[in-house]
Amino acid sequence: MNRRAAMATPFIAVAPAAQAEAPLRIFAAGPGSAFLPYAEGLAAFLRQGGIAAEARTSAGSLQNLTLVEDDPLALGTAFLGSVQDALQGSQAAGGRRHVAVRALFPMYETAFHIAALTSSSLTQFNQLNGKRVGAGPARGPAETFLRAAAEAAGIRVEVVSGDPAAMTAGLLSGAMDALWQGAIVPIPSLVAVLARAPARVFGPGDEVAARVIARMPYLAPSSTPAGSYPGQAAPVSSFAAWNFVIANAALSDATAYAITRKVLSAANPAEDIHPSAAATRAANAVNNRILPFHPGAARYFREAGVDLA
């Protein structure tokens, strides 16, 4: 990560009065996602500290990155895999290189799991060959990593797209055979399935996960202990990556610092912000190794003794 480039990036000051008239918009994802309740809790917490903010729905990380790229008063929740696509201007990011996006602070780790109804007899990743698998918004991170895992496993799946709530309904109705999702564990949409029908949660397994990580080194192995989901008798082996709150480089240094300091000074982020914010801690900023930090955020981490090198 090129911190010198991040520190040298020009930015435009945003007056407090202007922010009062136009609150910061925190773009998250759709209903049923893990991003949206986090963003809602974050916005409420910032308002308590005198920083005007409101949560907004979106199609998820990739759209959030573009919204933040184009708007100095936009914040977003973003998966680091999508950040990589946006920085490179990959096909997943619409071929557009994003140059104005900066990291503020860590949210939580995303793990990728699968749910299938017990009536389907699906219990292993390789059994998804030829099956219809829900993977969230089209071209979103869940789809990207499902395709990578399928390639690593040597299978082909039929990807079904939609927001998490629609995906849950589709699995329950039989419109798809399995649901692949990535979020903080337990993944809300998979919990919703388990609450409404007998189902199993499993992952791609250690071997497939290792192959995916070798191709995408910003990912890490993930093992979810038994009992994390209702009825889960064995650990779920998969891969995971971190999510960060992002901002535009043109957000003022003072505002970025104030936001980062307010959030990372929370005594108990799981209570003060949202239960999924337990890992929203300054020490976890080191898990971002691909996106430059906003100069205002970098100032806070220096003061907190966090080495971002």
QUILIN-V431460 format. One record per helix or strand of 2 or more residues. SS is the DSSP state (a for helix, b for strand). FROM is the first residue (numbers start at 1). TO is the last residue. If there is no record, write none. Layout:
# QUILIN-V431460
ss = {SS,SS}
from = {FROM,FROM}
to = {TO,TO}
This chain:
# QUILIN-V431460
ss = {a,a,b,a,b,a,b,a,a,b,a,a,b,a,b,a,b,a,b,a,b,b,a,a,a,a,a}
from = {3,16,24,34,53,61,74,80,91,101,118,125,132,141,158,164,178,188,199,206,220,236,253,269,275,282,295}
to = {8,21,27,48,56,69,79,88,93,117,120,128,134,153,160,173,183,196,202,215,224,248,264,272,277,287,303}
